[in-house]
């Protein structure tokens, strides 16, 4: 029985001696890896309505303006084009607003001088171009309704589609 007590008493002492040994120094191994992503050029386009207000046929040309704001990734080239509008019979060189079957002539221009028609590059029209900066690039669009159009009284409207190509 004494031998058994001695063995049990020696076990904690043996563990203490084995556990007290200094740990071996750790070896570190490193490796590197790359992190990648691909960013595609992209653009969005914000537009606001062009409201001419009240038109008087006996007055002078009625003008107005609005803005379009493309936002494109940095260094992405873009082109803005504008269609002829949704009113039947309208063209890029002579857009029309409608009130039922009645129409009112107007057009869109690149400057307030109303000399260069804004369109899709056809019919002597111009488009707008730029290069993305990562921020909205607000651009003014000018409009004009020629004087002397004695049309049916009422509210006239049209819908223009602006397209950004990049």
N, C-alpha and C positions, 0 to 999 in steps of 0.2 A: 504494500500500500504506500509506503514511503517513496518507492520508485515512481509510482504514478503521480504523486503530488509534485515530485521534483520535475517530472516531464511537463506537467501543466504549468508549473511556475516558470520553466525555462522558455516556453513558447512565446510569451509576450516579450521577453528579453531578446530572443532571436529576431523577432519582427522589428523591434526597436533598432537593433544593429543593422538589419538589412535596409530598413526604411531611412536610416540616417546617412546612408552613403550619398555622396554628392551626385547630382544628376549629370548625365553626360551633356555637353554643350549641344544646343540645337543648331542644325544646319538649315539655312534659308536658301530656297531656290526661287528665282523670279522668272517670269515670262511676261511678255507684252502682247497686247492685242489691239487692233485698230477698231475705231468706231467710225462708221460712215453713214451718210444719208445723201439722197439725191433730191435736189429742189428743182422742180419744173417751173419754167416761166409761166406765170399766170396773171390774169387781169380781172378786175371787176369794174363795173360802170354804174355810176349814180347819175340820175337825170332829174331835172325839175321842170315843171310846166312852163310854157311860154304863154303868158296872158297879155294880149294886146289892149284889152280894155274896150271902151266904147269907140266905135268907128263911125265917122261922119263922111258920107260920100262927097259932100261939098268941101270938106277940109283938105288938108295936105296929106301926104303919105303918113300912115300911122306906123310907128316903129316900136319895137320891144326887144327884150333880150332875156336869155336864160343861161343856165350853166349846165355843163356836163362835166363829170369828174371821174376820169379813169384812175384807177389805182392798180399799178402793176409792180411785179417784183423788180428789184433793182436791175438796171441794164437791159430790161426786156423792151425791145422796140414794139410800138403799137401804132395802129392806124384806126381812126374813127371814120365811119361812113354813115350816111343818112339816106333813107329811102325816099320815095316820092310821096309817101303818106298813104293813108287808107281810103281817102275819098276817090271814088270812081272818076276817071278822067284826069286825075292829077298826074303830073310828070315832075321830074326833078327840075326841069327848067321853068315849070309853072305849076306850083302846088295849089291845091284847092282845099278850102274848108267847106263843110256842108251844113245846111239847115234843111233837112228833108231833101227835095230835089234841087233846091237852090244852092248855088256855090259862090264863094268869095275867094278871089285870087290873093295869094300871098307867096312869100318865099323866105328861105333861110340863107344867111350870108356869113362869111368868115370874119368880116369887119363891120363896123358901124357905117362905113361908107357905102355899103350895099352894092359892091361892084363884083364880087366873086361869089357865085352861088355855091352853097354847101351841099354836097351830095355824095355820090359813090365813085366819083372820078370819071363818069360818063357825061355826055352832053355838056362839055366844057365846065363841069362842076369840079370842086375841090374836096379833098378829104382833109382831115386833121391828123397830124403825125406827132409822135414824141417818143421818148424813151423813159421807161419806168424808173422811179426814184424810191419806191417802197412806200410812198405817201400819195394821197389824193392830189391830182394835178387839175385843178379847176380851170375850165376853158369856157369862155363866153361865146354863145351862139347868138347872132343877131337876126331879127326878123323884120319884115316890112310888108304892109298891105298897101298896094297902090291906091291913089286917090281916084275919085270919079266912078266908083262901082255902085250904081243905083240898084241894089239887090233887094230881095224880100226882107223886110225887117225880121229880126229874131236872133237867136243865138247860133253861132257857127262854130264848128270844131273839126279837127282832124287829128289823126294819131300818126306820129312819126316814129319809125323804128331806128334807133341808133345801134350800130354794130361795132364792136371793138374786135379787131383782128390782131393777133400777136404771135 
